[in-house]
Amino acid sequence: MFADPSDAKARADYIHTVTKSMSALAEYDYVHGTVLVRVSHYLTPDQAAEYRVAANRLG
């Protein structure tokens, strides 16, 4: 959870940039408002999408 949505987005962008070239660190990241949900890459895309749906339901 971050102070404002732009901080959450900036962190997600940073994580994506850092892990882009390292597949072992890849993950699914979902931003909803001030919340950044980070989900393991060991989940299937369908499983990870369930976390995205849940994140979108956050207040």
C-alpha positions as a Markdown table, in Angstrom:
| # | Residue | x | y | z |
|---|---|---|---|---|
| 1 | Met | 0.0 | 0.0 | 0.0 |
| 2 | Phe | 1.3 | 3.4 | -1.0 |
| 3 | Ala | 0.6 | 7.0 | -0.1 |
| 4 | Asp | -1.0 | 7.7 | -3.5 |
| 5 | Pro | -1.8 | 5.9 | -6.7 |
| 6 | Ser | 1.2 | 7.4 | -8.6 |
| 7 | Asp | 3.6 | 5.9 | -6.0 |
| 8 | Ala | 2.0 | 2.5 | -6.4 |
| 9 | Lys | 2.3 | 2.7 | -10.2 |
| 10 | Ala | 5.9 | 4.0 | -10.0 |
| 11 | Arg | 6.8 | 1.0 | -7.9 |
| 12 | Ala | 5.1 | -1.5 | -10.2 |
| 13 | Asp | 6.9 | 0.1 | -13.2 |
| 14 | Tyr | 10.2 | -0.1 | -11.3 |
| 15 | Ile | 9.7 | -3.8 | -10.5 |
| 16 | His | 8.8 | -4.5 | -14.1 |
| 17 | Thr | 11.9 | -2.8 | -15.3 |
| 18 | Val | 14.2 | -4.6 | -12.9 |
| 19 | Thr | 12.7 | -8.1 | -13.5 |
| 20 | Lys | 12.1 | -7.8 | -17.2 |
| 21 | Ser | 15.5 | -9.4 | -18.1 |
| 22 | Met | 15.4 | -11.9 | -15.2 |
| 23 | Ser | 12.7 | -14.4 | -15.8 |
| 24 | Ala | 13.4 | -16.1 | -12.4 |
| 25 | Leu | 12.2 | -12.9 | -10.8 |
| 26 | Ala | 9.2 | -12.3 | -13.1 |
| 27 | Glu | 5.8 | -11.9 | -11.4 |
| 28 | Tyr | 2.3 | -10.6 | -12.0 |
| 29 | Asp | 1.8 | -7.1 | -10.6 |
| 30 | Tyr | -1.6 | -5.4 | -10.3 |
| 31 | Val | -2.1 | -1.8 | -9.2 |
| 32 | His | -5.5 | -0.7 | -7.9 |
| 33 | Gly | -5.4 | 2.8 | -6.5 |
| 34 | Thr | -2.8 | 2.9 | -3.8 |
| 35 | Val | -2.4 | -0.9 | -3.6 |
| 36 | Leu | 0.2 | -2.9 | -5.5 |
| 37 | Val | -0.6 | -6.6 | -5.5 |
| 38 | Arg | 2.4 | -8.8 | -6.4 |
| 39 | Val | 1.7 | -12.4 | -7.4 |
| 40 | Ser | 4.2 | -15.2 | -8.0 |
| 41 | His | 5.1 | -16.2 | -11.5 |
| 42 | Tyr | 4.5 | -19.9 | -10.4 |
| 43 | Leu | 0.8 | -19.3 | -10.8 |
| 44 | Thr | -0.9 | -19.9 | -14.1 |
| 45 | Pro | -2.1 | -16.8 | -15.9 |
| 46 | Asp | -5.7 | -17.8 | -15.0 |
| 47 | Gln | -4.8 | -18.1 | -11.4 |
| 48 | Ala | -3.0 | -14.8 | -11.3 |
| 49 | Ala | -6.0 | -13.2 | -13.0 |
| 50 | Glu | -8.1 | -14.1 | -10.0 |
| 51 | Tyr | -5.8 | -11.9 | -7.9 |
| 52 | Arg | -6.3 | -9.1 | -10.5 |
| 53 | Val | -10.0 | -9.4 | -10.1 |
| 54 | Ala | -9.7 | -9.3 | -6.3 |
| 55 | Ala | -7.5 | -6.3 | -6.5 |
| 56 | Asn | -10.0 | -4.5 | -8.6 |
| 57 | Arg | -12.6 | -5.1 | -5.9 |
| 58 | Leu | -10.5 | -3.3 | -3.3 |
| 59 | Gly | -12.1 | -0.1 | -1.9 |
